[in-house]
Amino acid sequence: MATALKIIQAIVTVIRDMIENDGKGIAAVVVGFISMFFALVLLVIMPVVIHERIPVTMTKEQAIWYWQAAKEVTEMTQSPCDDGVYVDWQEVIAVDTVRLKQNFKKSNEKRAKELALKFVEEDGECTY
C-alpha cells in the first residue's frame, strides 16, 4: 500500500511540474503517447494489409507468364499507323489475383494470354 501511495505521489509531482512549465511537458508526453499508439497500430495492421493485398503465392515462373503475355499483346497491337497499346503486366496480374482469389494454382500461360488480350480491342485497320 505504501508503494502505491509513493507511486501516486510521484505521478502527482510530475504532473504538477508539467503544469507549472506552461504545459510544454504535458504536450510532449501527449504527443509521445499518440505517436507510440500510431506506431503500434501500424505494426499490427501493416502485415495484415500486406498479406491481404499482395499475391504472395505466385512463383517467379507464373509472374513471367503474365509478363510475356502482356509483352506479346503490346507488340501485337503495334503497327506503322499506330504505336499500339501498352498492356501493363502488373495490371494483368492484379485482375487475375482477384479473379483467382490469390489461388495461382489455377493459373497458366494460356489464361495469362487470354486475360492480356482482354485489355485491348480492335478499333480499325491500318492501310499504310
N, C-alpha and C positions, 0 to 999 in steps of 0.2 A: 504494500500500500504506500509506503514511504517513497519507493522508487517511482511509482506512478505519479505521485504528487510532485516529485522533483522534475519529472519529465514535463508535466503540465506547467510548472513554474518556468522552466527553460523556454518552452514554446511561447508563453505569455511575454517573457522578457524579449525574445527575438521579435515578436510581433510589435511590441511597444517600441522597440528600437527602430524597426522599419517604418512605423508611422511617424516617428519623430524626424526621420530623414526625408521628409516630403514625399513619402510613398514610393521612392525610387526602388527601394529594396523589394517592396511588395510587387511592383510591376515586373521586376526582374524575375522574381520567383514564379509569378503567374505565367509569364512568357516561357519560362523554362518548363513548367508543368505542361503547358499547351503543346510546346514543341515535342516533348517526350511522348505525349499522348499520340500525336500525329505520326511520330516515328514508329511507335509500336503498332499503330493501325496499318501503316504501310508494310511493315514487316510481316504482318499476318495476312493482309489482303493480297499483296502482290503475287505470292506463289499461287494462290487460288486463281487469280486472273490469268496468269501465265499458263497454268495448266488447262484452263477452260478455253483460252483463245488461240493458243499456238499448237499446230498439229505436231505433236511430239512422237507419234507412232510412225511417221513417214521415214523411209530409208532413203539413202542418197540415190540409189538406183531409181526409186519411184519419183523423186524430185527431178531427176534427169529426164524421165518420160515426159513430164509436163513442160520442161524447158525446151526439149526437142520439138514437141508438138506445137508449142507457141511459135518457135522459130520457123518451123515449116509453114505454118499458116501465114505468118508475117511475110515470108519470102514468096508464097504463092499469090499474095494479093498485089505484089509489086508488078508494074508494067511500064512501058515507055510513056504512057499517058498519065500515070499516077504513081506517087511514091508508095502507095499501099497503105495498109492498116497495121499499126503496131499492136500485137497481142502480147500483153504482159503475162509472163508465165506465173508470176505470183498471184495475179488475179484469178487465173485458171485454177490454181491450187486452192485458193480461198473458196471459190464456188464449190469445188469438189469436196472440200473439207466439210462444208455444211451439208451437202447432199449425202455424203457417206457417213456423216456424224462421227468424223475422225477415225473411222474404221477403214484404213487403207489396204486391208487385206482384199477388198473387192476391187481395188484399183488395178489398171493395166494400161499398156501403151495405147491400145485401141480406144479405150474410154477417154484417155487424155486427149487424143487427137480429135475425137468426135466433139468433146467439150470445147476445145480450142476453136474448132470450125464454127461453133455457135456464136462466137464473138464477132463474126463478120457476116455480111450479107452482100449478095451481088447487086450492083446498082448501075448496070450499063455495060457497054462493051467499048473496048479501045479499038479505034480504026486508024491507028498510026501508020 
